[in-house]
Amino acid sequence: MLLLNLSCLQVSQAFKQPDAKDLLHLKYGSAAQNQLDLFLPATYNKNTAVVILLHGGAWMMGGNEYTDKTAKDLRNRGFIVANVDYRYVSENVNGKDLLSDIDQALTFIQRKSVEYHYRSKGYHLAGISAGAHLALLYGYTSNKDIRSITALCPPVRLDDPETMKALQKNNLVKNVELLAGAKYIPDQKISVKFTEVSPYKYVKTIPTLLFHGDKDELVPDNQSKFLFRLLTDKKLIARFIPMLGKGHDCGMNQPDSEKIVLDEIQRWVKKYN
C-alpha cells in the first residue's frame, strides 16, 4: 500500500520551471514541414491535458504560424500544446501522407514526454478548417488514445455533390482531388476515394466539439450540422456551437468570440481529460 501511495504521489507531483517554455521548430520527421512547436506551461504534471493543434490552409498553404496565437492562448490556460505543421498535398503527397505526418508527430510528442515529464498518452486533437478535417479524420481512424476532438469549421463530407459545388465556387476542387488522389468530374458519380478522406465515414466514440460560423462561405456550416446529427443519432458524445454572424475564421479574429471558443475548448478538454 505504501508503494502504491508513493507511486500516486509521483504521478500527481507538479513539474515546475521558472517560466512557460517555448520549444520551437522540433523536427519529428524527414520532410521540411515535419516540425512542431511545443508549448509548456510553467507548472504542469502527468495529469495535465496535452492538446495537438493542427493549422488550416486548404491542405496546401500556410503553416503552424497560423495557429501560433491559439496554441499560446491554450498553453496560458494551463495546457501543454503541440502546434504541428505537416506537408502540403501535391501530385506525390495525399491525405494518407498527411495522416502519417500527424501520426509521426504524436509518436514524437510521446517520446518527448519522458524528457519533459508530461503524460505519454491520452491526448486531445484540435484544428481549424483543413486542420479540423485532419483532426477528425486522424482521431476517428487512429488506434492511438485520443481523449477528445475539437473542430472549427471542418469539411467533413467530401463525397457530397453540394459540398463539391461549394468547393468549386472557391477554386478548391484541385486541393481535394490531391487530398483524395482522385479526379472529380461534375455531374458524374464521385469516386469512393473522396469518401475515404471524409471524416463522417469513420465516426467513433471520441467526444467531438464542433464550432462553425453560420456565415462561412468557404466551408458551409451544413458540414458541422451534418456531422453533429450523425454523431447524436449514433448516441456518441458531441456538441455543436454555431458561431452566429461569423465566417470561416470561426470568430477567432475577434476578441469577444475568440474568448467564447477558447472557454468552450478549455471546458471540453478538462471534462474529457
N, C-alpha and C positions, 0 to 999 in steps of 0.2 A: 504493500500500500504506500509506503514511504517513497519507493522508486517511482510509482505512478504519479504521486503528487509532485515530485520533483520534475518529472517529465512535463506535466501540465504547466508548471511554473515557467519552464524554459520556453514553451511554445507561446505563452502569453506575454513574456517579457518584452518590453519595448526596446527597439533599436533606436538609439539617439545619435544625432550628428549636430554640429553647430548650426547648420542651416540646411534648408532644402537643397537638393543636389540635382544638377542637370548633367546627364551623361549623353553627350551628343555624338551623332554620326557613328554609332556602333554597327559594325558590319556583321550581318547574320548569314550572308550567302555570297556567291561569287559575282553576281551581276552588279553593275554600278548602282542601281537603285535598291539593292538589297541592304538597306541600312535603316536604323531606327534611332529615335531619341528616347531615353529612359529617364523619367522624372520621378524623383524620390522625395517624399515629404521629410521634414526634419525629424519627425518621430513616427515610427510605424512598428508593427510586429507581424508575427506569422498569420494573424487573422485579418490583417489589412487587405482590403479588396485591391486586386490588380486589374486594371482596365486596358484592353488592347484597342487602340483608336486607329481607324482607317480613313484616310482622306478621300475626298471626291475628285472629280476631274474627268468624268466621262470615260474612264478606264485608259485614257491615253494623253493626259496632260497634268501639269502641276506636280505637287509632291507633299510631303508631310508639313511643309511650311503653311499649307492651307489650314491645318488643324493645330498649329503650334499654340495659339492662344487658348483654345479649348482644352488642350492637354494640360497646360499650366494651370488653368482655372480649376480643373478637376483635381490636379495634384494639390492645389491650395485648399481644397475641401477635404484633404486627408487621404486621397487615393494614390496608389502607385500607378503611373500611367506610362505605357509604351506607345509612342506615336510612330506608327510603322509606315515606311514607304515601300513601294512594290513596283514591278516592271509595268511598262505600258503594253497594251495589246498591239500586235503587229501581224504581219504575214507568218511570223515564226513564233509568236507568243499568243496563247489563247487563254480562255478562262481557267482551264485546269492548271496552267502555269502560274496564274495569279494566286490560286488557292494553294499551290505548292509553296509560293513565296510566303504566304501567311503562315502556313504550317511550319516552315523553316524558322520564321520569326518567333513563333510560340515556343518551339524547341529551344531556341537560343535564349529566350527570356526565362524559360525553366532552368537552363544551365546557370544563368546569372544569379538565380535565386540563392544559390549556395554562397556566392561571393558577397552578395548584398543583404542576406538574411531576411528575405521575404518568402512568402508561400510559393511552393513549387508546382501547384496545380489549382484548378478551380477558378479560372479566370473569367472575366466579363468582356464581351465584344461590343464595340460601338463604332458607328460610322455615319457619314452623311453622303447622300447621292450615290455615286458608284461605290464609295466605301461602305455605305449602308447595305447595298446589294451584296457586296462581298462578305460583310459581317454575317448577314443572314445565310448566304449560300454556304460559307465555311462552317458556321455554327451548326447548321442543320445536317451537314454531311460529314463532319469531322467525328472521330472517335475520341477526341480529347475532352477533358472535363470542362465544359463551358457552363457557367452558372446562369448567365443571362445575356440577352442581346438587346441593344438599343439601336434603332434605325431611324434616321432622319431623312425624309423624302426619298425612300428607296424605290427603284424599279424592281418589281417582283415577278412580273408576268410577261416575259419577253417573247412568248409564243402566241400572243394575243393580237389579232389584226388591228384593233383600235389602238393598242399600245404602239405598234409599229408605225401606224399613221402619225401619231403624235411625235415619235422619234424622227420620222421622215421630215416632218414640218420643221424640225430643229436641226436638220442635217446630221443626225446621229446614227443613222442606219448602218453606215460603214463601221462605226465603233462596235455595234452589237454583232455585226457579221464577223468581225475579227474575234470578238469575245467567244462567239459560238463556234467559229470555224466552219461557217456555212453561209450560203448566199440567200438573201431574202428577195423574192420576186413578188411584187404586188399582185393581188388577186389570184395567187396560187397557194396551194397548201403549204403551210410553214413547216420547215424541217424540224424533226424531233430534236435536233441539236440545239434549237432555241429553247425548247422545254428543259433540256439538260442543264442550261445555265439560268433557269428560273427558280428562285428560292421556294416558291409556293409548292413545288413538286415534292419537296423533301421535309416539310414541316414535322417537327417532333417536339418532345417535352422539354423545351427550354423557354423560360419566361421571356416574353418578347414585348418590348416597349416601342411603340411606333409614334412618330411625330410627322405631320405633313401640313405644309401650307396650302390653304384652300384656294390660293391664287397662283399656285405653281403652274407655270406654262411650259416648263421643260419636262417634268415628270408629273402627270396629273395625279391628284390626290386619290383617285379611284384605285390606284395601286395599293396604297396602305389600307384603304377601306376593304378591298377585296381580301387582302391577307388577314386582316383582323377578323372578318366574318368567317374565313376558313378556319382560323385558329379557334375561335369561340365555338364554332359548330362541332369541332373535334374535341371540345372541352379542354383545350390547352390554355395555359396561363398567358394572357395577353392584355395589353392596354393600348388604346389609340387616343392620342391627344391632337385634335385638329388645331392648327395654328392659324387662327382667323385673320384674314387680311394679309397673310404673309405669302411670299413667293418661294422660289427654290432654295433660298438661303435659310428657310425654316425659321426666320426671325432671329438668327444668330448674329446679325449685324446691327441689331437694335438692343440697347442695354436692358430695357424692360422685358422684352420677350426672351432674350438670351438668358436672363435670370430664371424665368419660368422653366425653360428647358433644362438648365443646369440643376435647379432644385429638384425637378422630377427625376432626372438621371440619378442624382445623389440618393433620393429615397428608394428608387428601384434597385440600384446596385446594393445598397445596405440591406434591403429587405431580402434579397436572394443571395446574399453572400454566405 
